[in-house]
Amino acid sequence: MNPFDESSHAFIVWLSKCGAEISQKIKLQDLRNIQAGRGVVAVQNIEQDELLFRIPRTAILSVENSILSNEIPKATFEHLGPWLSLIFVMLYEYNNRHVSNWAPYFNVLPTEFNTLMFWEADELEELQGSAVRAKIGKEEADNMFKNQLVPVIREFAEMFFSGDSRARERAEAMMENHNIDLMHKMGSLIMAYAFDLEPMNVQKDVDEEGYASEDEDEALPKGMVPLADMLNADADRNNACLFYEAEFLSMKAIKPIVAGDEIFNDYGPLPRSDLLRRYGYITENYAQYDVVEIPFTRIAQAASKGGITLYEDKIEYLDEHGLIETGYDICASNPFSIEESMSPELITIVETLLLDEDEFERLKRKGKLPKPDQISTRGIEVLHNFVISQRQEYGTTLEQDMRDVPVSPTSEMTLKDRRCGMAKLVRMGEKKILQDAEKALFALLQEKNRTNRVAKRRAEDEHYDLGKRQRGR
Ligand SMILES: C[S@@+](CC[C@H](N)C(=O)[O-])C[C@H]1O[C@@H](n2cnc3c(N)ncnc32)[C@H](O)[C@@H]1O
């Protein structure tokens, strides 16, 4: 057995000893040949609703289950919040791997990542104007590690490095780059592997597709659920789901699975930019969720270029209505439609900015806002300009990108070429949306102008007829 399979085997043996029940119909498989690390595959046909495995809650790597939670005051974890608390606990268990209950688990978790946090500057450049570059948050995470996490490690150094006479020195060394890097790796593991630890029968507010809001998810405690996190995901190939029970978390088939098929979890309807940021991979069937985010700052710039003043009172009023955000999405749709793809908030903002003072005051008195489905000719022009100005943020055109082949990342490529290939697919997806939006807005503008011309001509004709009738009297 090669070392990779040996770790997989030792992990499954350990997990069974922890009390997990694992169906004989599945196995953990080496999928490095398709750049997918490990994955879970069916070895026999599986029926819908069949149990694939169940993991006792006690085997979850979480704050609650780590012995650190007996030693460190609850208030400290509350102060750190769910994300930093889990990083804290994972660092502790990782540093004490020789005695940690989760050592065989750490042996199957990756130590190298392809997520945007770990890309070189020239690789990130390949994303060109994509708003995802502003969301990587490396600096913010660095600051949180240095200003919030390291002080806690210093405060509880004797426990964190228990049994080590150099505990204080080691706590000081947590500020060093290699340790901050380790914190980023734990953070990245959480981002791509951790589950929100929902209590049993949780009632979350979900959208029409069944997804909870990010804010709601962020407030939940997080935990690393062994094996459940070995499932890959691929947009609409989801065939399994994790169920939260009192003592166990159970992974069950949600449709029949044929022997040989991979078992896929659902990571959510993520655009490829976010998939790359959080998980470090992309596949074509996530293109349906692609978005272009127009940052608010760009809207402000484009508006002032177009002669629209961002009056403070209008911005304040829009903010009171919760409409001022860091950015606004234009989503992919097929066939592209403005109603389906264009952020209604963005349309309302544009129409509000275009209101004259009297009209704005009148709406404000009534506590109302312009309706996004009643877009004006001037509003279309402004949105068209936003789209053009966003398109200019990308260094190459879609046609140029399409000319250079090959684009699809393959296993023969170097890591750099693969990253650049993935970045190119992300920026091409965004450019396609911008191209579709530009065309659709232009067509709508022409239609509006045509209707306006007809209405004007009709009004002129009526005026002329009235004049003739009056003269004929
Ligand atoms: C929750 S883990 C799944 C287990 C992982 N494959 C492993 O070997 O540890 C998520 C990571 O798996 C990889 N992954 C998931 N789905 C994938 C897919 N469809 N294609 C390629 N890689 C995938 C990505 O690296 C992602 O960050």
Ligand as a Chemical Component Dictionary entry (heavy atoms), coordinates in Angstrom:
data_LIG
# 
_chem_comp.id                   LIG 
_chem_comp.type                 NON-POLYMER 
_chem_comp.pdbx_formal_charge   0 
_chem_comp.three_letter_code    LIG 
# 
loop_
_chem_comp_atom.comp_id 
_chem_comp_atom.atom_id 
_chem_comp_atom.alt_atom_id 
_chem_comp_atom.type_symbol 
_chem_comp_atom.charge 
_chem_comp_atom.model_Cartn_x 
_chem_comp_atom.model_Cartn_y 
_chem_comp_atom.model_Cartn_z 
_chem_comp_atom.pdbx_ordinal 
LIG C1  C1  C 0  -14.329 19.099 1.812  1  
LIG S1  S1  S 1  -12.850 18.748 0.976  2  
LIG C2  C2  C 0  -13.185 17.266 0.114  3  
LIG C3  C3  C 0  -12.057 16.254 0.309  4  
LIG C4  C4  C 0  -10.799 16.542 -0.437 5  
LIG N1  N1  N 0  -10.916 16.111 -1.808 6  
LIG C5  C5  C 0  -9.577  15.926 0.203  7  
LIG O1  O1  O 0  -8.860  15.200 -0.445 8  
LIG O2  O2  O -1 -9.300  16.209 1.370  9  
LIG C6  C6  C 0  -12.925 20.039 -0.195 10 
LIG C7  C7  C 0  -11.738 20.086 -1.149 11 
LIG O3  O3  O 0  -11.826 19.010 -2.059 12 
LIG C8  C8  C 0  -11.440 19.404 -3.368 13 
LIG N2  N2  N 0  -12.621 19.210 -4.244 14 
LIG C9  C9  C 0  -13.905 19.123 -3.891 15 
LIG N3  N3  N 0  -14.696 18.891 -4.951 16 
LIG C10 C10 C 0  -13.880 18.806 -6.012 17 
LIG C11 C11 C 0  -14.103 18.594 -7.407 18 
LIG N4  N4  N 0  -15.313 18.386 -7.919 19 
LIG N5  N5  N 0  -13.016 18.601 -8.229 20 
LIG C12 C12 C 0  -11.778 18.813 -7.733 21 
LIG N6  N6  N 0  -11.506 19.026 -6.430 22 
LIG C13 C13 C 0  -12.548 19.018 -5.571 23 
LIG C14 C14 C 0  -11.020 20.850 -3.264 24 
LIG O4  O4  O 0  -9.641  20.886 -3.079 25 
LIG C15 C15 C 0  -11.711 21.328 -2.010 26 
LIG O5  O5  O 0  -11.054 22.378 -1.364 27 
# 
loop_
_chem_comp_bond.comp_id 
_chem_comp_bond.atom_id_1 
_chem_comp_bond.atom_id_2 
_chem_comp_bond.value_order 
_chem_comp_bond.pdbx_ordinal 
LIG C1  S1  SING 1  
LIG S1  C2  SING 2  
LIG S1  C6  SING 3  
LIG C2  C3  SING 4  
LIG C3  C4  SING 5  
LIG C4  N1  SING 6  
LIG C4  C5  SING 7  
LIG C5  O1  DOUB 8  
LIG C5  O2  SING 9  
LIG C6  C7  SING 10 
LIG C7  O3  SING 11 
LIG C7  C15 SING 12 
LIG O3  C8  SING 13 
LIG C8  N2  SING 14 
LIG C8  C14 SING 15 
LIG N2  C9  SING 16 
LIG N2  C13 SING 17 
LIG C9  N3  DOUB 18 
LIG N3  C10 SING 19 
LIG C10 C11 SING 20 
LIG C10 C13 DOUB 21 
LIG C11 N4  SING 22 
LIG C11 N5  DOUB 23 
LIG N5  C12 SING 24 
LIG C12 N6  DOUB 25 
LIG N6  C13 SING 26 
LIG C14 O4  SING 27 
LIG C14 C15 SING 28 
LIG C15 O5  SING 29 
# 
